[in-house]
Amino acid sequence: MKTVLVDASLVVRNVAGLRQSILDAFEEDDAVSLDLVADQAVDLCGVQLIEAARRQAQAVGKTLRLAHPGEVFRPVLEAAGFLTQASEDDLLFWFHEGSVQ
């Protein structure tokens, strides 16, 4: 599993760089883990990037996971409606709720 350290804020001005880092990691491995630093700023663009990467990875048989539960995302996910009728897989991905990821 390839790990991508995400030490910059997950906000609109940084998503292009993170997008490229995720794409580069998937070139090297079919499983990628995002290692997020604690208490980093997150906006809707950051959440959308991660969700899009997660969905694309699933679509092509690859795996994207968060190294740590993404509690920092919860307010943004709730405000944007991502948690309305969230599936078990969604909760497992974002918060590691349920079985071990």
Biopython code that builds the backbone (N, CA, C, O; Angstrom):
import numpy as np
from Bio.PDB.StructureBuilder import StructureBuilder

atoms = [
    (1, "MET", "N", (0.840, -1.181, 0.000)),
    (1, "MET", "CA", (0.000, 0.000, 0.000)),
    (1, "MET", "C", (0.879, 1.236, 0.000)),
    (1, "MET", "O", (1.798, 1.356, 0.811)),
    (2, "LYS", "N", (0.600, 2.136, -0.895)),
    (2, "LYS", "CA", (1.317, 3.407, -0.993)),
    (2, "LYS", "C", (0.652, 4.417, -0.064)),
    (2, "LYS", "O", (-0.574, 4.524, -0.046)),
    (3, "THR", "N", (1.438, 5.150, 0.701)),
    (3, "THR", "CA", (0.907, 6.157, 1.608)),
    (3, "THR", "C", (1.240, 7.548, 1.089)),
    (3, "THR", "O", (2.370, 7.837, 0.697)),
    (4, "VAL", "N", (0.219, 8.399, 1.099)),
    (4, "VAL", "CA", (0.396, 9.797, 0.722)),
    (4, "VAL", "C", (0.220, 10.637, 1.981)),
    (4, "VAL", "O", (-0.860, 10.655, 2.572)),
    (5, "LEU", "N", (1.265, 11.323, 2.388)),
    (5, "LEU", "CA", (1.179, 12.215, 3.536)),
    (5, "LEU", "C", (0.513, 13.511, 3.089)),
    (5, "LEU", "O", (0.983, 14.190, 2.176)),
    (6, "VAL", "N", (-0.585, 13.834, 3.750)),
    (6, "VAL", "CA", (-1.320, 15.063, 3.422)),
    (6, "VAL", "C", (-1.111, 16.022, 4.585)),
    (6, "VAL", "O", (-1.847, 15.996, 5.572)),
    (7, "ASP", "N", (-0.100, 16.866, 4.452)),
    (7, "ASP", "CA", (0.221, 17.782, 5.544)),
    (7, "ASP", "C", (-0.179, 19.212, 5.251)),
    (7, "ASP", "O", (0.068, 20.103, 6.064)),
    (8, "ALA", "N", (-0.791, 19.444, 4.108)),
    (8, "ALA", "CA", (-1.303, 20.776, 3.775)),
    (8, "ALA", "C", (-2.809, 20.789, 4.022)),
    (8, "ALA", "O", (-3.457, 19.743, 4.046)),
    (9, "SER", "N", (-3.337, 21.959, 4.199)),
    (9, "SER", "CA", (-4.777, 22.095, 4.370)),
    (9, "SER", "C", (-5.494, 21.539, 3.143)),
    (9, "SER", "O", (-5.047, 21.706, 2.009)),
    (10, "LEU", "N", (-6.610, 20.877, 3.400)),
    (10, "LEU", "CA", (-7.407, 20.316, 2.307)),
    (10, "LEU", "C", (-8.434, 21.351, 1.874)),
    (10, "LEU", "O", (-9.629, 21.225, 2.139)),
    (11, "VAL", "N", (-7.938, 22.356, 1.214)),
    (11, "VAL", "CA", (-8.779, 23.468, 0.765)),
    (11, "VAL", "C", (-8.542, 23.694, -0.722)),
    (11, "VAL", "O", (-7.600, 23.168, -1.314)),
    (12, "VAL", "N", (-9.425, 24.489, -1.298)),
    (12, "VAL", "CA", (-9.451, 24.654, -2.742)),
    (12, "VAL", "C", (-8.081, 24.979, -3.332)),
    (12, "VAL", "O", (-7.755, 24.470, -4.404)),
    (13, "ARG", "N", (-7.288, 25.785, -2.692)),
    (13, "ARG", "CA", (-5.996, 26.170, -3.287)),
    (13, "ARG", "C", (-4.986, 25.027, -3.298)),
    (13, "ARG", "O", (-3.979, 25.109, -4.002)),
    (14, "ASN", "N", (-5.231, 23.969, -2.536)),
    (14, "ASN", "CA", (-4.268, 22.865, -2.479)),
    (14, "ASN", "C", (-4.744, 21.586, -3.164)),
    (14, "ASN", "O", (-3.975, 20.629, -3.262)),
    (15, "VAL", "N", (-5.982, 21.542, -3.637)),
    (15, "VAL", "CA", (-6.504, 20.267, -4.138)),
    (15, "VAL", "C", (-5.812, 19.807, -5.421)),
    (15, "VAL", "O", (-5.685, 18.603, -5.643)),
    (16, "ALA", "N", (-5.369, 20.718, -6.255)),
    (16, "ALA", "CA", (-4.703, 20.286, -7.492)),
    (16, "ALA", "C", (-3.428, 19.503, -7.176)),
    (16, "ALA", "O", (-3.146, 18.485, -7.808)),
    (17, "GLY", "N", (-2.676, 19.972, -6.216)),
    (17, "GLY", "CA", (-1.454, 19.265, -5.834)),
    (17, "GLY", "C", (-1.743, 17.921, -5.207)),
    (17, "GLY", "O", (-1.064, 16.936, -5.496)),
    (18, "LEU", "N", (-2.751, 17.876, -4.347)),
    (18, "LEU", "CA", (-3.111, 16.603, -3.728)),
    (18, "LEU", "C", (-3.662, 15.636, -4.762)),
    (18, "LEU", "O", (-3.377, 14.440, -4.713)),
    (19, "ARG", "N", (-4.448, 16.147, -5.693)),
    (19, "ARG", "CA", (-4.980, 15.295, -6.762)),
    (19, "ARG", "C", (-3.833, 14.608, -7.496)),
    (19, "ARG", "O", (-3.881, 13.405, -7.750)),
    (20, "GLN", "N", (-2.805, 15.379, -7.833)),
    (20, "GLN", "CA", (-1.671, 14.800, -8.550)),
    (20, "GLN", "C", (-0.936, 13.780, -7.688)),
    (20, "GLN", "O", (-0.483, 12.751, -8.191)),
    (21, "SER", "N", (-0.817, 14.061, -6.396)),
    (21, "SER", "CA", (-0.148, 13.110, -5.495)),
    (21, "SER", "C", (-0.920, 11.791, -5.428)),
    (21, "SER", "O", (-0.321, 10.716, -5.406)),
    (22, "ILE", "N", (-2.247, 11.879, -5.395)),
    (22, "ILE", "CA", (-3.072, 10.660, -5.366)),
    (22, "ILE", "C", (-2.920, 9.899, -6.684)),
    (22, "ILE", "O", (-2.758, 8.678, -6.679)),
    (23, "LEU", "N", (-2.970, 10.608, -7.803)),
    (23, "LEU", "CA", (-2.809, 9.947, -9.106)),
    (23, "LEU", "C", (-1.435, 9.277, -9.204)),
    (23, "LEU", "O", (-1.331, 8.144, -9.676)),
    (24, "ASP", "N", (-0.393, 9.965, -8.764)),
    (24, "ASP", "CA", (0.957, 9.393, -8.795)),
    (24, "ASP", "C", (1.036, 8.142, -7.929)),
    (24, "ASP", "O", (1.662, 7.153, -8.312)),
    (25, "ALA", "N", (0.398, 8.187, -6.758)),
    (25, "ALA", "CA", (0.418, 7.023, -5.861)),
    (25, "ALA", "C", (-0.293, 5.834, -6.497)),
    (25, "ALA", "O", (0.166, 4.699, -6.375)),
    (26, "PHE", "N", (-1.399, 6.084, -7.168)),
    (26, "PHE", "CA", (-2.109, 4.986, -7.833)),
    (26, "PHE", "C", (-1.335, 4.438, -9.029)),
    (26, "PHE", "O", (-1.580, 3.307, -9.449)),
    (27, "GLU", "N", (-0.423, 5.204, -9.576)),
    (27, "GLU", "CA", (0.454, 4.676, -10.625)),
    (27, "GLU", "C", (1.424, 3.640, -10.051)),
    (27, "GLU", "O", (1.871, 2.736, -10.756)),
    (28, "GLU", "N", (1.741, 3.784, -8.766)),
    (28, "GLU", "CA", (2.709, 2.898, -8.124)),
    (28, "GLU", "C", (2.065, 1.717, -7.405)),
    (28, "GLU", "O", (2.715, 0.691, -7.204)),
    (29, "ASP", "N", (0.806, 1.847, -7.016)),
    (29, "ASP", "CA", (0.165, 0.793, -6.222)),
    (29, "ASP", "C", (-1.340, 0.868, -6.425)),
    (29, "ASP", "O", (-1.887, 1.939, -6.690)),
    (30, "ASP", "N", (-2.008, -0.276, -6.299)),
    (30, "ASP", "CA", (-3.464, -0.317, -6.425)),
    (30, "ASP", "C", (-4.175, 0.048, -5.131)),
    (30, "ASP", "O", (-5.397, 0.196, -5.115)),
    (31, "ALA", "N", (-3.427, 0.195, -4.054)),
    (31, "ALA", "CA", (-4.010, 0.585, -2.765)),
    (31, "ALA", "C", (-3.247, 1.800, -2.236)),
    (31, "ALA", "O", (-2.020, 1.794, -2.139)),
    (32, "VAL", "N", (-3.998, 2.819, -1.906)),
    (32, "VAL", "CA", (-3.395, 4.075, -1.438)),
    (32, "VAL", "C", (-4.048, 4.468, -0.121)),
    (32, "VAL", "O", (-5.265, 4.389, 0.045)),
    (33, "SER", "N", (-3.207, 4.891, 0.804)),
    (33, "SER", "CA", (-3.665, 5.380, 2.102)),
    (33, "SER", "C", (-3.311, 6.858, 2.206)),
    (33, "SER", "O", (-2.181, 7.260, 1.929)),
    (34, "LEU", "N", (-4.295, 7.664, 2.610)),
    (34, "LEU", "CA", (-4.052, 9.082, 2.832)),
    (34, "LEU", "C", (-3.790, 9.296, 4.315)),
    (34, "LEU", "O", (-4.656, 9.038, 5.151)),
    (35, "ASP", "N", (-2.606, 9.762, 4.631)),
    (35, "ASP", "CA", (-2.218, 10.010, 6.018)),
    (35, "ASP", "C", (-2.381, 11.495, 6.283)),
    (35, "ASP", "O", (-1.530, 12.303, 5.911)),
    (36, "LEU", "N", (-3.482, 11.845, 6.929)),
    (36, "LEU", "CA", (-3.818, 13.245, 7.171)),
    (36, "LEU", "C", (-3.273, 13.685, 8.515)),
    (36, "LEU", "O", (-3.345, 12.943, 9.494)),
    (37, "VAL", "N", (-2.722, 14.905, 8.563)),
    (37, "VAL", "CA", (-2.279, 15.441, 9.845)),
    (37, "VAL", "C", (-3.506, 15.885, 10.637)),
    (37, "VAL", "O", (-4.542, 16.221, 10.064)),
    (38, "ALA", "N", (-3.374, 15.882, 11.949)),
    (38, "ALA", "CA", (-4.501, 16.247, 12.806)),
    (38, "ALA", "C", (-4.814, 17.734, 12.695)),
    (38, "ALA", "O", (-3.926, 18.564, 12.497)),
    (39, "ASP", "N", (-6.075, 18.039, 12.827)),
    (39, "ASP", "CA", (-6.559, 19.414, 12.917)),
    (39, "ASP", "C", (-6.215, 20.279, 11.709)),
    (39, "ASP", "O", (-5.970, 21.476, 11.851)),
    (40, "GLN", "N", (-6.196, 19.683, 10.532)),
    (40, "GLN", "CA", (-5.932, 20.496, 9.373)),
    (40, "GLN", "C", (-7.241, 21.090, 8.853)),
    (40, "GLN", "O", (-8.316, 20.520, 9.041)),
    (41, "ALA", "N", (-7.131, 22.227, 8.206)),
    (41, "ALA", "CA", (-8.309, 22.865, 7.633)),
    (41, "ALA", "C", (-8.826, 22.043, 6.457)),
    (41, "ALA", "O", (-8.049, 21.509, 5.666)),
    (42, "VAL", "N", (-10.141, 21.951, 6.358)),
    (42, "VAL", "CA", (-10.789, 21.198, 5.278)),
    (42, "VAL", "C", (-11.964, 22.028, 4.774)),
    (42, "VAL", "O", (-12.720, 22.598, 5.561)),
    (43, "ASP", "N", (-12.104, 22.087, 3.468)),
    (43, "ASP", "CA", (-13.305, 22.700, 2.910)),
    (43, "ASP", "C", (-13.977, 21.707, 1.969)),
    (43, "ASP", "O", (-13.510, 20.581, 1.800)),
    (44, "LEU", "N", (-15.067, 22.132, 1.366)),
    (44, "LEU", "CA", (-15.837, 21.232, 0.521)),
    (44, "LEU", "C", (-15.014, 20.695, -0.651)),
    (44, "LEU", "O", (-15.194, 19.544, -1.049)),
    (45, "CYS", "N", (-14.124, 21.501, -1.203)),
    (45, "CYS", "CA", (-13.279, 21.030, -2.314)),
    (45, "CYS", "C", (-12.394, 19.867, -1.880)),
    (45, "CYS", "O", (-12.191, 18.917, -2.636)),
    (46, "GLY", "N", (-11.870, 19.946, -0.665)),
    (46, "GLY", "CA", (-11.043, 18.854, -0.154)),
    (46, "GLY", "C", (-11.838, 17.578, 0.003)),
    (46, "GLY", "O", (-11.373, 16.498, -0.364)),
    (47, "VAL", "N", (-13.038, 17.699, 0.549)),
    (47, "VAL", "CA", (-13.909, 16.526, 0.713)),
    (47, "VAL", "C", (-14.295, 15.957, -0.649)),
    (47, "VAL", "O", (-14.267, 14.743, -0.851)),
    (48, "GLN", "N", (-14.653, 16.836, -1.580)),
    (48, "GLN", "CA", (-15.039, 16.359, -2.908)),
    (48, "GLN", "C", (-13.882, 15.649, -3.605)),
    (48, "GLN", "O", (-14.092, 14.644, -4.284)),
    (49, "LEU", "N", (-12.668, 16.162, -3.442)),
    (49, "LEU", "CA", (-11.511, 15.505, -4.056)),
    (49, "LEU", "C", (-11.347, 14.093, -3.505)),
    (49, "LEU", "O", (-11.165, 13.142, -4.265)),
    (50, "ILE", "N", (-11.411, 13.960, -2.205)),
    (50, "ILE", "CA", (-11.221, 12.638, -1.604)),
    (50, "ILE", "C", (-12.360, 11.700, -1.995)),
    (50, "ILE", "O", (-12.117, 10.535, -2.309)),
    (51, "GLU", "N", (-13.595, 12.189, -1.981)),
    (51, "GLU", "CA", (-14.718, 11.340, -2.362)),
    (51, "GLU", "C", (-14.620, 10.928, -3.833)),
    (51, "GLU", "O", (-14.894, 9.776, -4.172)),
    (52, "ALA", "N", (-14.235, 11.853, -4.700)),
    (52, "ALA", "CA", (-14.075, 11.519, -6.119)),
    (52, "ALA", "C", (-12.956, 10.491, -6.311)),
    (52, "ALA", "O", (-13.100, 9.555, -7.098)),
    (53, "ALA", "N", (-11.865, 10.662, -5.607)),
    (53, "ALA", "CA", (-10.756, 9.701, -5.700)),
    (53, "ALA", "C", (-11.191, 8.338, -5.180)),
    (53, "ALA", "O", (-10.847, 7.307, -5.758)),
    (54, "ARG", "N", (-11.938, 8.338, -4.104)),
    (54, "ARG", "CA", (-12.445, 7.073, -3.533)),
    (54, "ARG", "C", (-13.347, 6.351, -4.539)),
    (54, "ARG", "O", (-13.189, 5.154, -4.782)),
    (55, "ARG", "N", (-14.291, 7.094, -5.117)),
    (55, "ARG", "CA", (-15.219, 6.480, -6.082)),
    (55, "ARG", "C", (-14.495, 5.989, -7.339)),
    (55, "ARG", "O", (-14.795, 4.910, -7.850)),
    (56, "GLN", "N", (-13.549, 6.779, -7.833)),
    (56, "GLN", "CA", (-12.803, 6.358, -9.020)),
    (56, "GLN", "C", (-11.968, 5.119, -8.719)),
    (56, "GLN", "O", (-11.882, 4.205, -9.538)),
    (57, "ALA", "N", (-11.363, 5.097, -7.554)),
    (57, "ALA", "CA", (-10.569, 3.926, -7.174)),
    (57, "ALA", "C", (-11.456, 2.675, -7.148)),
    (57, "ALA", "O", (-11.071, 1.628, -7.668)),
    (58, "GLN", "N", (-12.628, 2.788, -6.547)),
    (58, "GLN", "CA", (-13.549, 1.646, -6.495)),
    (58, "GLN", "C", (-13.964, 1.220, -7.899)),
    (58, "GLN", "O", (-14.052, 0.027, -8.190)),
    (59, "ALA", "N", (-14.215, 2.186, -8.759)),
    (59, "ALA", "CA", (-14.682, 1.888, -10.118)),
    (59, "ALA", "C", (-13.663, 1.090, -10.918)),
    (59, "ALA", "O", (-14.031, 0.325, -11.810)),
    (60, "VAL", "N", (-12.392, 1.264, -10.604)),
    (60, "VAL", "CA", (-11.347, 0.576, -11.362)),
    (60, "VAL", "C", (-10.675, -0.526, -10.544)),
    (60, "VAL", "O", (-9.599, -1.010, -10.898)),
    (61, "GLY", "N", (-11.320, -0.913, -9.452)),
    (61, "GLY", "CA", (-10.811, -2.034, -8.660)),
    (61, "GLY", "C", (-9.632, -1.705, -7.773)),
    (61, "GLY", "O", (-8.878, -2.597, -7.384)),
    (62, "LYS", "N", (-9.464, -0.431, -7.448)),
    (62, "LYS", "CA", (-8.381, -0.025, -6.558)),
    (62, "LYS", "C", (-8.978, 0.395, -5.217)),
    (62, "LYS", "O", (-10.196, 0.465, -5.057)),
    (63, "THR", "N", (-8.108, 0.667, -4.273)),
    (63, "THR", "CA", (-8.558, 0.993, -2.922)),
    (63, "THR", "C", (-7.927, 2.291, -2.445)),
    (63, "THR", "O", (-6.717, 2.491, -2.546)),
    (64, "LEU", "N", (-8.771, 3.161, -1.928)),
    (64, "LEU", "CA", (-8.304, 4.367, -1.253)),
    (64, "LEU", "C", (-8.832, 4.305, 0.162)),
    (64, "LEU", "O", (-10.007, 4.008, 0.381)),
    (65, "ARG", "N", (-7.977, 4.582, 1.114)),
    (65, "ARG", "CA", (-8.419, 4.594, 2.514)),
    (65, "ARG", "C", (-7.769, 5.769, 3.233)),
    (65, "ARG", "O", (-6.772, 6.337, 2.786)),
    (66, "LEU", "N", (-8.373, 6.103, 4.356)),
    (66, "LEU", "CA", (-7.787, 7.113, 5.236)),
    (66, "LEU", "C", (-7.000, 6.376, 6.305)),
    (66, "LEU", "O", (-7.503, 5.413, 6.885)),
    (67, "ALA", "N", (-5.792, 6.804, 6.574)),
    (67, "ALA", "CA", (-4.967, 6.130, 7.576)),
    (67, "ALA", "C", (-5.559, 6.272, 8.973)),
    (67, "ALA", "O", (-5.389, 5.396, 9.821)),
    (68, "HIS", "N", (-6.254, 7.381, 9.202)),
    (68, "HIS", "CA", (-6.859, 7.659, 10.503)),
    (68, "HIS", "C", (-8.297, 8.094, 10.273)),
    (68, "HIS", "O", (-8.610, 8.629, 9.209)),
    (69, "PRO", "N", (-9.175, 7.881, 11.238)),
    (69, "PRO", "CA", (-10.556, 8.355, 11.072)),
    (69, "PRO", "C", (-10.565, 9.848, 10.752)),
    (69, "PRO", "O", (-9.793, 10.625, 11.314)),
    (70, "GLY", "N", (-11.440, 10.224, 9.853)),
    (70, "GLY", "CA", (-11.479, 11.600, 9.368)),
    (70, "GLY", "C", (-12.483, 12.476, 10.092)),
    (70, "GLY", "O", (-13.342, 13.095, 9.465)),
    (71, "GLU", "N", (-12.375, 12.528, 11.409)),
    (71, "GLU", "CA", (-13.322, 13.345, 12.185)),
    (71, "GLU", "C", (-13.274, 14.814, 11.777)),
    (71, "GLU", "O", (-14.270, 15.526, 11.906)),
    (72, "VAL", "N", (-12.133, 15.268, 11.290)),
    (72, "VAL", "CA", (-12.020, 16.655, 10.851)),
    (72, "VAL", "C", (-12.973, 16.942, 9.686)),
    (72, "VAL", "O", (-13.336, 18.092, 9.443)),
    (73, "PHE", "N", (-13.375, 15.885, 8.969)),
    (73, "PHE", "CA", (-14.273, 16.049, 7.830)),
    (73, "PHE", "C", (-15.739, 16.123, 8.228)),
    (73, "PHE", "O", (-16.567, 16.597, 7.451)),
    (74, "ARG", "N", (-16.071, 15.658, 9.437)),
    (74, "ARG", "CA", (-17.475, 15.489, 9.808)),
    (74, "ARG", "C", (-18.320, 16.750, 9.604)),
    (74, "ARG", "O", (-19.384, 16.658, 8.992)),
    (75, "PRO", "N", (-17.894, 17.933, 10.092)),
    (75, "PRO", "CA", (-18.739, 19.119, 9.885)),
    (75, "PRO", "C", (-18.973, 19.436, 8.407)),
    (75, "PRO", "O", (-20.075, 19.826, 8.022)),
    (76, "VAL", "N", (-17.948, 19.272, 7.590)),
    (76, "VAL", "CA", (-18.088, 19.559, 6.155)),
    (76, "VAL", "C", (-18.980, 18.508, 5.499)),
    (76, "VAL", "O", (-19.838, 18.837, 4.679)),
    (77, "LEU", "N", (-18.777, 17.258, 5.859)),
    (77, "LEU", "CA", (-19.606, 16.186, 5.299)),
    (77, "LEU", "C", (-21.069, 16.374, 5.675)),
    (77, "LEU", "O", (-21.958, 16.182, 4.845)),
    (78, "GLU", "N", (-21.320, 16.751, 6.932)),
    (78, "GLU", "CA", (-22.700, 16.968, 7.376)),
    (78, "GLU", "C", (-23.316, 18.167, 6.656)),
    (78, "GLU", "O", (-24.446, 18.089, 6.175)),
    (79, "ALA", "N", (-22.587, 19.261, 6.583)),
    (79, "ALA", "CA", (-23.117, 20.473, 5.945)),
    (79, "ALA", "C", (-23.414, 20.251, 4.465)),
    (79, "ALA", "O", (-24.354, 20.832, 3.922)),
    (80, "ALA", "N", (-22.619, 19.420, 3.820)),
    (80, "ALA", "CA", (-22.791, 19.175, 2.391)),
    (80, "ALA", "C", (-23.758, 18.030, 2.093)),
    (80, "ALA", "O", (-24.044, 17.749, 0.929)),
    (81, "GLY", "N", (-24.260, 17.373, 3.131)),
    (81, "GLY", "CA", (-25.239, 16.305, 2.924)),
    (81, "GLY", "C", (-24.638, 14.946, 2.633)),
    (81, "GLY", "O", (-25.366, 14.010, 2.302)),
    (82, "PHE", "N", (-23.323, 14.815, 2.749)),
    (82, "PHE", "CA", (-22.690, 13.523, 2.470)),
    (82, "PHE", "C", (-23.111, 12.452, 3.473)),
    (82, "PHE", "O", (-23.064, 11.261, 3.168)),
    (83, "LEU", "N", (-23.522, 12.875, 4.667)),
    (83, "LEU", "CA", (-23.844, 11.886, 5.694)),
    (83, "LEU", "C", (-25.338, 11.558, 5.738)),
    (83, "LEU", "O", (-25.761, 10.687, 6.498)),
    (84, "THR", "N", (-26.133, 12.252, 4.929)),
    (84, "THR", "CA", (-27.544, 11.922, 4.836)),
    (84, "THR", "C", (-27.650, 10.573, 4.140)),
    (84, "THR", "O", (-27.227, 10.412, 2.995)),
    (85, "GLN", "N", (-28.203, 9.641, 4.829)),
    (85, "GLN", "CA", (-28.328, 8.272, 4.321)),
    (85, "GLN", "C", (-26.969, 7.684, 3.935)),
    (85, "GLN", "O", (-26.850, 6.964, 2.943)),
    (86, "ALA", "N", (-25.952, 8.001, 4.729)),
    (86, "ALA", "CA", (-24.622, 7.435, 4.475)),
    (86, "ALA", "C", (-24.672, 5.917, 4.635)),
    (86, "ALA", "O", (-25.319, 5.392, 5.541)),
    (87, "SER", "N", (-23.990, 5.241, 3.753)),
    (87, "SER", "CA", (-23.933, 3.778, 3.811)),
    (87, "SER", "C", (-22.917, 3.334, 4.857)),
    (87, "SER", "O", (-22.131, 4.136, 5.363)),
    (88, "GLU", "N", (-22.948, 2.062, 5.165)),
    (88, "GLU", "CA", (-21.960, 1.495, 6.080)),
    (88, "GLU", "C", (-20.552, 1.685, 5.513)),
    (88, "GLU", "O", (-19.612, 1.968, 6.256)),
    (89, "ASP", "N", (-20.415, 1.528, 4.209)),
    (89, "ASP", "CA", (-19.109, 1.738, 3.565)),
    (89, "ASP", "C", (-18.635, 3.184, 3.712)),
    (89, "ASP", "O", (-17.451, 3.442, 3.929)),
    (90, "ASP", "N", (-19.581, 4.125, 3.592)),
    (90, "ASP", "CA", (-19.218, 5.535, 3.753)),
    (90, "ASP", "C", (-18.686, 5.790, 5.159)),
    (90, "ASP", "O", (-17.636, 6.408, 5.332)),
    (91, "LEU", "N", (-19.418, 5.309, 6.159)),
    (91, "LEU", "CA", (-19.006, 5.524, 7.551)),
    (91, "LEU", "C", (-17.698, 4.813, 7.860)),
    (91, "LEU", "O", (-16.868, 5.313, 8.620)),
    (92, "LEU", "N", (-17.528, 3.660, 7.270)),
    (92, "LEU", "CA", (-16.280, 2.924, 7.460)),
    (92, "LEU", "C", (-15.111, 3.689, 6.847)),
    (92, "LEU", "O", (-14.039, 3.788, 7.446)),
    (93, "PHE", "N", (-15.326, 4.228, 5.650)),
    (93, "PHE", "CA", (-14.258, 4.969, 4.988)),
    (93, "PHE", "C", (-13.884, 6.228, 5.753)),
    (93, "PHE", "O", (-12.713, 6.438, 6.069)),
    (94, "TRP", "N", (-14.866, 7.066, 6.050)),
    (94, "TRP", "CA", (-14.572, 8.378, 6.632)),
    (94, "TRP", "C", (-14.189, 8.301, 8.107)),
    (94, "TRP", "O", (-13.288, 9.010, 8.556)),
    (95, "PHE", "N", (-14.874, 7.437, 8.864)),
    (95, "PHE", "CA", (-14.702, 7.474, 10.317)),
    (95, "PHE", "C", (-14.205, 6.171, 10.922)),
    (95, "PHE", "O", (-14.007, 6.076, 12.133)),
    (96, "HIS", "N", (-14.006, 5.165, 10.072)),
    (96, "HIS", "CA", (-13.581, 3.847, 10.544)),
    (96, "HIS", "C", (-14.606, 3.273, 11.516)),
    (96, "HIS", "O", (-14.269, 2.475, 12.391)),
    (97, "GLU", "N", (-15.866, 3.689, 11.352)),
    (97, "GLU", "CA", (-16.946, 3.162, 12.178)),
    (97, "GLU", "C", (-17.395, 1.836, 11.582)),
    (97, "GLU", "O", (-17.542, 1.711, 10.366)),
    (98, "GLY", "N", (-17.607, 0.871, 12.424)),
    (98, "GLY", "CA", (-17.976, -0.458, 11.959)),
    (98, "GLY", "C", (-16.758, -1.351, 12.041)),
    (98, "GLY", "O", (-15.940, -1.215, 12.951)),
    (99, "SER", "N", (-16.634, -2.264, 11.094)),
    (99, "SER", "CA", (-15.508, -3.180, 11.119)),
    (99, "SER", "C", (-14.232, -2.447, 10.742)),
    (99, "SER", "O", (-14.281, -1.333, 10.220)),
    (100, "VAL", "N", (-13.099, -3.066, 11.005)),
    (100, "VAL", "CA", (-11.798, -2.459, 10.746)),
    (100, "VAL", "C", (-11.611, -2.284, 9.255)),
    (100, "VAL", "O", (-11.913, -3.190, 8.479)),
    (101, "GLN", "N", (-11.113, -1.122, 8.846)),
    (101, "GLN", "CA", (-10.901, -0.809, 7.445)),
    (101, "GLN", "C", (-9.625, -1.404, 6.945)),
    (101, "GLN", "O", (-9.285, -1.239, 5.774)),
]
sb = StructureBuilder()
sb.init_structure("model")
sb.init_model(0)
sb.init_chain("A")
sb.init_seg("    ")
for serial, (resi, resn, name, xyz) in enumerate(atoms, 1):
    if name == "N":
        sb.init_residue(resn, " ", resi, " ")
    sb.init_atom(name, np.array(xyz, "f"), 0.0, 1.0, " ", f" {name:<3s}", serial, name[0])
structure = sb.get_structure()
